[in-house]
Amino acid sequence: MSAPANPRSRLLHVAGHPLARWMAALAWTTLVGLLMLLPGEDSIAEDTSGFFGGTDMTDALGHVLLFGIFTALWYAVLVCYLAPAPALTGALVIGTTCGLLLELGQGFVPERGPSLLDLAANALGVLISAALLRTPLRRLFAPPC
């Protein structure tokens, strides 16, 4: 099978490749891990939170966004190997587990600590993403491999 001729189709063809999906999911996972586990004082996480207002609510919205994208990217990987329902279940488990472990891990990071609000926001991001992935929008997030 040859690659599509026009640039937009070529980009979608490459983005749908399992290797590209793995790279995106692993890169996003690394970013989320760094944002959540870097020390709090003068870190990129603090700067990013401050840019968006620096309140508990803007921080929680950031967690929702981070874990919503996280879940969608892992679904995109898993759906290459599993049927959609088990892929969604796997993405839910990965997102929830990582959200919990990263939040607990903040207890060991200087100037950081676990937060029930952040944990709830992580879970909300996972659930919103899972709900969207149960609709026809899933073709936008994860077209077939």
Secondary structure, DSSP 8 states (H G I E B T S, - for coil): ----SSHHHHHHHHHTSHHHHHHHHHHHHHHHHHHHHS-STTSHHHHHHHHTT-SHHHHHHHHHHHHHHHHHHHHHHHTTTS-HHHHHHHHHHHHHHHHHHHHHHGGGSTT----HHHHHHHHHHHHHHHHHHTSTTHHHHS---
